[in-house]
C-alpha cells in the first residue's frame, strides 16, 4: 500500500515525518496521516513524492515493483557499469 511505501522511502532517506513535511510544504500531521493510511496524498503530492524519492508514481501506488534510478551526471561507461550490476543481480535471483 502507498502508506507503507511512503514510510519506507522516508525512513531509508533518514528523514523524519517533519523533515518530509517541510520538503513538501505540508504539516507533519499530514505526512503522519498518509503513513497511517488515514488519508491518501493528492495527485499533486504523489507526483512530488515520486520526484523527491526518485521512484515512479506507479511504484508509490503499488502498481509495479520497479524503482527509478537517476543516472544524471554519470558517464556512459558508469551507466553501463550500473546496468551490468543490475543484470548480475537479476541472474543471481533467477539461479537461486
NUKETI-383462 format. One record per residue: x, y, z of N, C-alpha, C in turn. Coordinates in Angstrom, 3 decimals, padded with zeros to 6 digits. Layout:
// NUKETI-383462
- X, Y, Z, X, Y, Z, X, Y, Z
...
***
This chain:
// NUKETI-383462
- 000.834, -001.187, 000.000, 000.000, 000.000, 000.000, 000.879, 001.251, 000.000
- 000.291, 002.351, -000.423, 001.043, 003.603, -000.555, 001.612, 004.058, 000.780
- 000.866, 003.862, 001.864, 001.351, 004.341, 003.157, 002.630, 003.617, 003.579
- 002.722, 002.320, 003.264, 003.945, 001.574, 003.579, 005.128, 002.077, 002.768
- 004.876, 002.365, 001.504, 005.964, 002.809, 000.626, 006.470, 004.193, 001.004
- 005.550, 005.084, 001.376, 005.974, 006.425, 001.789, 006.847, 006.315, 003.036
- 006.388, 005.556, 004.018, 007.145, 005.398, 005.261, 008.508, 004.761, 004.990
- 008.521, 003.698, 004.185, 009.768, 003.006, 003.868, 010.756, 003.943, 003.170
- 010.303, 004.665, 002.166, 011.175, 005.585, 001.439, 011.681, 006.704, 002.348
- 010.792, 007.216, 003.200, 011.186, 008.278, 004.128, 012.259, 007.778, 005.088
- 012.028, 006.597, 005.658, 012.989, 006.050, 006.617, 014.321, 005.716, 005.955
- 014.273, 005.142, 004.740, 015.515, 004.846, 004.017, 016.312, 006.107, 003.727
- 015.616, 007.226, 003.589, 016.277, 008.504, 003.317, 016.756, 009.176, 004.591
- 016.450, 008.579, 005.735, 016.876, 009.143, 007.009, 016.118, 010.396, 007.409
- 014.889, 010.513, 006.917, 014.078, 011.700, 007.199, 013.044, 011.414, 008.280
- 012.732, 012.426, 009.053, 011.602, 012.335, 009.974, 010.351, 012.750, 009.207
- 009.204, 012.523, 009.814, 007.966, 012.993, 009.188, 008.003, 014.511, 009.025
- 008.563, 015.195, 010.020, 008.664, 016.659, 009.954, 009.575, 017.104, 008.811
- 010.675, 016.370, 008.605, 011.594, 016.694, 007.504, 010.879, 016.583, 006.159
- 010.174, 015.458, 005.963, 009.470, 015.253, 004.690, 008.381, 016.296, 004.510
- 007.654, 016.587, 005.576, 006.596, 017.597, 005.502, 007.161, 018.944, 005.068
- 008.305, 019.309, 005.630, 008.929, 020.583, 005.275, 009.310, 020.607, 003.799
- 009.865, 019.501, 003.297, 010.243, 019.412, 001.883, 009.033, 019.597, 000.962
- 007.876, 019.102, 001.407, 006.670, 019.141, 000.581, 005.796, 020.366, 000.852
- 006.127, 021.109, 001.909, 005.334, 022.288, 002.239, 003.994, 021.947, 002.867
- 003.964, 020.856, 003.641, 002.737, 020.462, 004.330, 003.063, 020.271, 005.813
- 002.057, 019.884, 006.594, 002.272, 019.670, 008.024, 002.759, 018.252, 008.290
- 003.430, 018.085, 009.432, 003.874, 016.761, 009.841, 002.680, 015.839, 010.032
- 001.580, 016.372, 010.536, 000.394, 015.534, 010.744, -000.178, 015.043, 009.412
- 000.042, 015.802, 008.342, -000.383, 015.358, 007.012, 000.400, 014.133, 006.571
- 001.712, 014.168, 006.769, 002.556, 013.020, 006.439, 002.182, 011.842, 007.325
- 001.960, 012.093, 008.608, 001.571, 011.042, 009.537, 000.263, 010.375, 009.090
- -000.699, 011.172, 008.655, -001.980, 010.632, 008.190, -001.789, 009.737, 006.963
- -000.890, 010.125, 006.049, -000.597, 009.278, 004.891, -000.015, 007.954, 005.338
- 000.960, 008.017, 006.260, 001.664, 006.804, 006.689, 000.791, 005.886, 007.529
- -000.234, 006.420, 008.148, -001.151, 005.593, 008.939, -002.327, 005.094, 008.099
- -002.410, 005.549, 006.859, -003.495, 005.138, 005.984, -004.805, 005.851, 006.269
- -004.736, 006.940, 007.011, -005.936, 007.714, 007.339, -006.373, 008.544, 006.143
- -005.398, 009.038, 005.402, -005.685, 009.787, 004.177, -004.691, 009.374, 003.106
- -004.982, 009.788, 001.892, -004.140, 009.447, 000.740, -003.661, 010.751, 000.115
- -002.387, 010.799, -000.282, -001.892, 012.027, -000.918, -002.667, 012.339, -002.199
- -002.843, 013.622, -002.452, -003.474, 014.042, -003.709, -002.534, 013.700, -004.859
- -003.048, 013.789, -006.059, -002.242, 013.526, -007.248, -000.992, 014.402, -007.260
- -001.145, 015.665, -006.893, -000.011, 016.593, -006.845, 001.082, 016.059, -005.927
- 000.702, 015.571, -004.755, 001.707, 015.092, -003.806, 002.266, 013.730, -004.189
- 001.492, 012.921, -004.879, 002.038, 011.651, -005.374, 003.163, 011.945, -006.367
- 002.933, 012.912, -007.241, 003.965, 013.311, -008.204, 005.176, 013.884, -007.477
- 004.946, 014.757, -006.498, 006.055, 015.347, -005.753, 006.839, 014.293, -004.971
- 006.141, 013.349, -004.356, 006.808, 012.264, -003.630, 007.654, 011.420, -004.576
- 007.079, 011.084, -005.739, 007.801, 010.275, -006.722, 009.078, 010.987, -007.166
- 008.974, 012.266, -007.438, 010.152, 013.025, -007.858, 011.162, 013.144, -006.721
- 010.690, 013.394, -005.527, 011.580, 013.569, -004.381, 012.367, 012.297, -004.086
- 011.694, 011.138, -004.148, 012.341, 009.874, -003.814, 012.900, 009.140, -005.037
- 012.776, 009.741, -006.217, 013.266, 009.136, -007.458, 012.667, 007.759, -007.714
- 011.362, 007.675, -007.565, 010.625, 006.456, -007.897, 009.468, 006.854, -008.808
- 008.827, 005.875, -009.403, 007.677, 006.190, -010.251, 006.419, 006.311, -009.386
- 005.432, 007.027, -009.911, 004.140, 007.115, -009.230, 003.519, 005.721, -009.144
- 003.709, 004.898, -010.170, 003.207, 003.527, -010.146, 003.799, 002.749, -008.977
- 005.084, 002.939, -008.718, 005.728, 002.270, -007.595, 005.079, 002.708, -006.278
- 004.894, 004.015, -006.106, 004.264, 004.516, -004.881, 002.868, 003.925, -004.689
- 002.146, 003.788, -005.786, 000.776, 003.292, -005.718, 000.698, 001.770, -005.641
- 001.847, 001.108, -005.698, 001.861, -000.341, -005.596, 001.513, -001.056, -006.884
- 001.630, -000.365, -008.007, 001.275, -000.952, -009.296, 002.440, -001.670, -009.953
- 003.633, -001.438, -009.456, 004.808, -002.102, -010.010, 005.862, -002.210, -008.928
- 006.827, -003.058, -009.151, 007.910, -003.242, -008.200, 009.209, -002.643, -008.729
- 009.075, -001.686, -009.623, 010.237, -001.078, -010.244, 010.487, 000.294, -009.638
- 011.717, 000.543, -009.273, 012.123, 001.862, -008.797, 012.970, 002.520, -009.882
- 012.985, 003.819, -009.901, 013.765, 004.565, -010.873, 015.102, 004.954, -010.263
- 016.154, 004.801, -011.028, 017.488, 005.198, -010.577, 017.959, 006.303, -011.504
- 018.279, 007.441, -010.928, 018.770, 008.548, -011.739, 020.237, 008.307, -012.092
- 020.548, 008.421, -013.370, 021.935, 008.283, -013.822, 022.492, 009.645, -014.248
- 021.791, 010.683, -013.851, 022.225, 012.043, -014.177, 023.627, 012.286, -013.627
- 024.474, 012.824, -014.464, 025.834, 013.143, -014.053, 026.820, 012.001, -014.215
- 026.331, 010.823, -014.616, 027.221, 009.682, -014.824, 027.663, 009.627, -016.283
- 028.842, 009.120, -016.501, 029.339, 008.953, -017.867, 028.683, 007.716, -018.480
- 028.805, 007.561, -019.784, 028.261, 006.380, -020.454, 028.869, 005.105, -019.876
- 030.138, 005.158, -019.571, 030.830, 003.990, -019.001, 030.265, 003.649, -017.617
- 030.017, 004.664, -016.800, 029.452, 004.439, -015.470, 028.024, 003.910, -015.552
- 027.250, 004.422, -016.486, 025.883, 003.934, -016.691, 025.911, 002.464, -017.092
- 026.812, 002.112, -017.995, 026.940, 000.715, -018.421, 027.304, -000.182, -017.239
- 028.144, 000.312, -016.348, 028.532, -000.467, -015.163, 027.334, -000.687, -014.241
- 026.516, 000.330, -014.060, 025.313, 000.203, -013.222, 024.373, -000.834, -013.825
- 024.175, -000.774, -015.127, 023.300, -001.734, -015.800, 023.850, -003.147, -015.655
- 025.146, -003.297, -015.763, 025.773, -004.613, -015.617, 025.557, -005.174, -014.206
- 025.678, -004.338, -013.209, 025.450, -004.779, -011.826, 024.007, -005.239, -011.647
- 023.066, -004.483, -012.184, 021.648, -004.856, -012.082, 021.413, -006.211, -012.749
- 021.987, -006.398, -013.922, 021.822, -007.668, -014.627, 022.417, -008.830, -013.838
- 023.550, -008.611, -013.176, 024.160, -009.657, -012.348, 023.218, -010.074, -011.221
- 022.573, -009.103, -010.581, 021.629, -009.415, -009.509, 020.405, -010.162, -010.052
- 019.944, -009.782, -011.236, 018.797, -010.479, -011.828, 019.148, -011.939, -012.118
- 020.333, -012.167, -012.677, 020.773, -013.527, -012.963, 020.898, -014.334, -011.678
- 021.460, -013.722, -010.658, 021.615, -014.393, -009.375, 020.262, -014.794, -008.804
- 019.263, -013.909, -008.923, 017.923, -014.194, -008.410, 017.249, -015.337, -009.148
- 017.457, -015.409, -010.457, 016.811, -016.474, -011.229, 017.515, -017.811, -011.064
- 018.778, -017.800, -010.665, 019.533, -019.038, -010.493, 019.365, -019.643, -009.098
- 018.717, -018.949, -008.203, 018.566, -019.477, -006.839, 017.318, -020.291, -006.687
***
